[in-house]
Amino acid sequence: MKHFFIVFISVIIGYTVFAADKTSIVYVSTDGNDFLNNGTINKPYKTIKKALISTGNDATIIIRSGDYSESINISEQANRRNLTIKSYSGERVRLLCGERIEKAEKVSGYKKVLKSSVSLCSNSPNYKIFQHDIADKETLISPEERHPLQKGKFYRCNSTPLHHVTNIKDIESAQNPAFYYDEKNKLLYFSIVEGTSLDKNPIYLPKGNGLYGGNNEIDLTVIGIEILYAPFNLSRCPGAKIIDCAVKYAFAGGGFMYHMSTGIEFIRCEAARVFTESGNGDGFNGHAYLLPENHPQAKHTTVSLTDCWAHDNYDDGYSNHERCEGIVRGGLFEYNGKYGVGSGYGVHESAFNVIARKNRYGFAICADVLENEGGYASQMVAHNCISENNTEAGYLIYTSNTPNTNPNSMILYDCYSFNNKIGFEVQDNSILKIINCKDSNSKIPYKGNLIIETFDNLK
């Protein structure tokens, strides 16, 4: 009887310890305390980092409304298995990354020019800094452009970019806010929107990562988190689910980067005004790096988007590379510098009910397969998509250097082109087949050798 009692107690204690370790729910609030509180809803932590290091292998971190000046390293705690990070229901959570300037000196001899010491900046004409929470008037959404994914916003971008100039005098004479960086003395000279102040609307220099730390081991879910002035780096986060999140004004190759992540999923996410010094910067950006020990036919990077909004990015709204596989369901891709939806280098894409408008090109498949990838060209199949008011082509395909031996292909079903410079364009010997597709009011409806089929001529 005594032995049975001891065993019974051991089992109960063991189960209790295991259960506590298995599931851990903690809360974070701007009014919390990392030293006195224990992470409950009534006694939340103040920082996300404290929540990360205070939880076990399986954790849910619920963040209350507010702005947080920190980034998230999902590998902060060793041996993490499952991690969910989400905003409290009905509350808005923003991570404000980058370098913040809320105090500056007036420059003698100028009315508008301010200066501040900064640790890192750039004089590249493509580099941008931003005045926080001052809507960019150039991104006003007209009534005829309204779309449900814009969620009723008046402006596409709610922080104003300061444009680069080459000297201090040009800041004073510029009609819009501008900046110049003295690299030798590490001084930033700039102006701000008239009638505003730095204490309420500071300057941000985008840098660093907003969320990062993928190690191929963590099952990650992120819901309702906005990151400003830094990217979501979701590389090596297989199976991650990113829902109702946003990334804006990031200095990175992609706002949402998901290199070497299989089965990653984005639902109702927004990516805006991502840039690099070289003029690149995609809203959604995927790469697959094939190592010598990897089989070329293995899955490397696979991604799906559902009803996402990518706009005002310096390069593409959505762009995959090197044997990535992608599915885009719905979504709005507008005002991007090059492609709305454009991929290449051996990718395989499917698109359904997607709108691409007011980019340089709407939809595109381009470029050669890298020699070591072991696959055959790039392909896109699109169903019931709309490409309108793009400055070049609505739908474009080309292969670059070796079109005769390894041509890319694009097949379009029930897709439409409106008011583009060119409706459907194929370059070199790439394959563009359009089935029951139509163009309206483009200057050049078709360019190149297309295969055109309609219900009228199908046998």
N, C-alpha and C positions, 0 to 999 in steps of 0.2 A: 504493500500500500504506500509506503514511504517513497519507494523508487518511482512509482507511477506519478505521484504528486510532483516530484522534482522534474520529471520529464515533461509533464503537462505545463508547468510554469515556464520551462525553457522554450517550449514551442510557442506559447503565447508571447513571451518577451521577444523571441526571434521574429515573429510575424509583425509585431508592433514596430520594431526597428526597421524592418524591410518596407513596411507600408509608408512610414514617414519619409524614408529616403526615396521611394518610388515617385511620389507626387508632392510637389512643393508649389504653392501659390503665394506670391508676394505682390504687394502693391507699392507703387512709387507715386509721389506727389511733390509738386514744387513747395508745398508747405510741410513736407516730411522732415525727418531727422535721421541721419545715418548712424548716430551714436546712441541715441536714447530710445529709438523705436525698434520694433521687431518685424516690420514688414506686413502687418495685418492691415485690413481696410481702414481700421480706426487709428492705427499707428504705422503709417507708411514710411518707407525709406524716402530719402530726398533725391538720390541719384540712381540711375539705371545700373551703373557699375556696381554699387553696393548690392543691389538686388541680384546681379549676376553671380557675384562671389559668395552670396549667402544662401544659394539654392543648391540642391543636389543634382543628380544625374538627369532627372526629369523635372522640368520647371515650367511654370506659367507666370509670366511677369505682366501685370496689369498696370498701365500707366494712366494716371489721372490727367485732366486737362492742363495744358500749359506749354511753355517753351523751355526746352532743356538744352543747355550749352555743353553737350557732350556727344561722343560717338559710342557705338555699340560694338564691342568685340565679343562675338558669340562663343569664342573659345576661352573666354576669361576664366572659366572654371574647367579644370581638367576632367576628362572622362565624361563629358556631357553626352547624353544620348538623345533626349528630346527637349526642344526648347520652343515655347510659344511666347511671343511678345506682342501685346495688343493694347490698343487704347481702350479705356473704359467706355462702355456703350454710350453713344451720344455726345462724347467729348472729343475735342480736337487736340492732338499731340503733335508737336513739331520739335525736331532736333535741329538746332541752329549751329552748324559747324563752321569751319573756316576761321579767319582772323577778324575780330570785331574792332571797329574804330568808333568810339563814342565821344572822344575828346580830341580836339585839334586846335592849333594856333592859327590866327589870322596872319597872312603874309603881308608885310609892309609894302605899301604902294599899290595894292590891289583891293578891290571891293569884294570880290567873290572867292578869291583863292584861299584855301586852307592848307595846312601841312601837318603831317604826323609821321613819326618813325614807325616803320613796319619791318617785320623780320623777313618777309619774302613777297616779292611782287614780280611783275614782268613788263617790259616795254614792247612786247609783241603787239602788233596791231589787232591780233585776234583775241588777246586777253581782255577779260572784262572784270570789273568790280561792280558792286551793286549797292544802291541805297535801299535799305530793308523796308518792306511794307509800304512802299510808295508805288502805286500802280503805274506801269509803263503805258502812257497814253497812246503809243503807237500800236498797242495790241488790243485796242477796243474791238469788241465783238459786235458786228453789225447784226440787225434783226434777221436778215436773210441767211446769215451764217450760223445761227443758233442751232445747237445739237445737244441732245440729252447728256452726253458725256462731259460737256462743259459745266454741267450742274448749275446753270443759271448765272454764271459769273459775268461781270461786265467786261473784264479784261482777261486775256489769256495769261498774262504775266503780271504778278502783283509786287514785284520789286523792279526798280528802274536801273538799267545799266548805265554806268559812266563810260563814255567813249574815250578811247586813247588818243592823245595828242602828243606832239613832239617837243613842246616847250611850255613854260609857265604862262607866257603871254597868250597862247591859244586857249588856255583854260578861261581866262578872263573874257575873251571875245566870243567864246562858243555860246550858241543859243541854248544848248542843252548841257546837262552836267557832264564834266569831262575830268580826266586825270592824266598826270605825267609822273613817272617814277624816276627819281634820281638814284641810279644804281650805285654810284660811288658812295654816297652818304646814306643810302637806305632811307630816303625821305620820300614820302608820297605826297604830291601836291594834287589838290582836287577841288571841285565845287560840288554843291548839292542842289537839289530842287528848291527853287525859290519858295520862301515861306515855310520851310521845314527846318528841323533842328536835329543834331546828331543824338541828343539824349533820347528822343522818341523814335527816330528813324536813323539808326547808325549805318555806317558803311561796313560791308562784308567783303573780304578777299577770299574767294573760294579756294579750298585746299584740303588735302587729306581724304580719308574715307569716313562715310557716315555710319555704315554697318559693314563689318568685315569679319574675317576669322574662320572661313569655311575650311574644314579638314577632312571631308568625305565621310565623317562619322555622325554628324548631328542631323537629326530630323527637325527641320526648321519650319515654323509658321510665323508669319508677321502679318498683323491685321491693323489697319487704320493708323499707320505711322507716316508722317511726312518728314523728309530730310531735305534741308536747304543748304546749299553751298558745299555739298559733298555728295558722292555717289553711294548707292547701294552696291557693294562689291560682294556678289553672291557666288563667286567662283568656288568650285568644289563644295557645293551645297546640293547634292543630288536629292530629288524629291521635295525640294522646298516649295512652299505655297506662300505667295505674296498677294495679299488681298486688300483692296481699298487703300493702297499706299501711293505715295507720290515722291518724286525726286525732282529738284529744281535747282538751276544755276550751278551745276556741278562742273568742276574743272577736271575732266576725265574723258577717257575714250568712250565711255558709256554711262548713262545715268543709272540704269540697271545693267550690271555686268554679271554674266552667268557662265563664265568659261569652265569647261569640263564639268558641267552639272547636268546629269541626266534626269529627265522627268520633272523639270522645274516648271512652275505654273504661275502665271500672273492673271489676276482677275480685277477688272476695273481699276487699273493703276494708271498714273499719269507721269510722264517724263517730259520735262520742259527745259529748254535753253541750256543744254549741255554743250561744252566747248573744250577745245584744246588750243595750244599756241599755234599748232600747224593748220588750224582751220577745220579739224575733224570734230567729232563729238556726236554720238548717236544717243537717241533716247533709250532704246533697248539694243544691247550689243553682246553678241555671243561669238566665242572662238572655241576651237577644238584643237588641242596640241597633241598630235600623234607622236608618241614616243616609240623608240625602236622595239620595245617589248610588247607594245599594244598591237592587236590585230586590226588591220584597216577596216574590217567589216564590223568591228565592235561598236557599241553605242558610246559616243564621246560627249556630245552636248545635244540634248533634246529639250525643246521648250514649247510651251503653248501660251498664247495670249487670248484672253476673252474680254471684249469690250474695253480695250485700253485706249488712252489718248496720248499721243506723242506729238509735240508741237514746238516750233521755234528752236529746234536743235540745229547746231551749226552744220552738221552733215546729214545723217539720215534719222528718220523717226524710228525705224526698226531695221537692223542689219545683222545678218549672220554670216559666218565664214567657215572655211575648212571642214567640210563634212558635217556641219551642224544640221540638225533636222528641226523644222519649225512648223507650227500650225497657228494661224492667226484667225480667230473667229470674231467677226464684228470689229469695231474700233474705228477711230478717227485719227488720221495722220496728216497734219496740215502745217504749213508755213515752215517746213524744214528746208535746210540749205541745199540739199541735193535730192535724195530719194525719200518719198514717204515710206514705202516698203521696198527695200532693196537689199539683195544678198548676192553672194558670189563665192568663188574659190572652192567649188565642190559642195555647195549646200543643196538641201532638198526641202522645198517649201510647199505648203498648201495654205490657201487663203480663201475665206468664206465671208461674203457680205461686208467687205471692208471698203471704207471711203478714204481716198487719198486726194487731197486738194491743196492748191496753192503752194506746192513744192516746186522744185526744178523739174523733177520727174515724179510721176505717181508711183508706178510699180516697175521693178527692174530685176533682171537676173544678168549678172555680168562676170567677167574675168575668168581666168584659167584655173583649172584644178592644179594645186601644188603637186609637184612630181612625186613626193613621198606619200601622198594620201591614198593611193591605190584605188580610187573610185573613178567613175566615169562621169565627168562634167557636172553641171548644176542643172536642176530642174525646178520649175514652179508650175503648180496647177492652181488656178483661181476660178472661183465660182461666184457669179452674181456680185461682182465688185464694181465700184464706180470710181473713175479717175477724172477730175474736173479742174479746170483753170490752173493747170500746171504750165510753167513758162516754156518747157521743152516738150517732152513726150508724155502722153498718158501712160503708155505701156512700152517698155524698152527691153530689148535683149541683145547682148553681144557676147563674144567669147574672147576677144583680144588677140593673142598671138598664134593660136593653133586651131582656128575654127574648122579646118578641113578634117582634122583627125579626132577631135574631141569636142564637138559642138554642144553648147548649152541649149536647153529647150524650155519653152513656155507654152502651156496650153490654157486657153481662156474659154470658159463656158458662161454664156449669158452675161458678159461683162460690157460695161458702157464707158464711153469716152465723151466728155463734154468740154468744149471751149479750150482745148489744149492747142499748143502750137502744132504738134503732130499727135494724131490719135494713137496709132499702133505702129511702132517702129522696130524693124529688125536690121541689125548690121551684120556684116560678113556673112558666113554661111550658117549662122545660128538658126534654130527652128522656132518659129512663132506660128502656132495654129490657133485660130479663133473660131469658135463654134457658136453661132447665133449671137454674135456680138455686134454692137452698133456704135457709130460715131455721130455726134451732132456738133456742127459749128466749129470744128477744128480747122485750122488753115490748111493742113495737109492730113487728110483722114488716115492714109496708109502710106508707109514708106518702107521699101525693101521687099524682099521675097517672102510674102506671107502665104500661109495656107488658110483660105477662107471658106468656111462651110456654114450654111444656114439650113433651117428646116425646109426651105423651099427646094434646095438642091440635094438634100440627103436622100439616098435611095432606100 
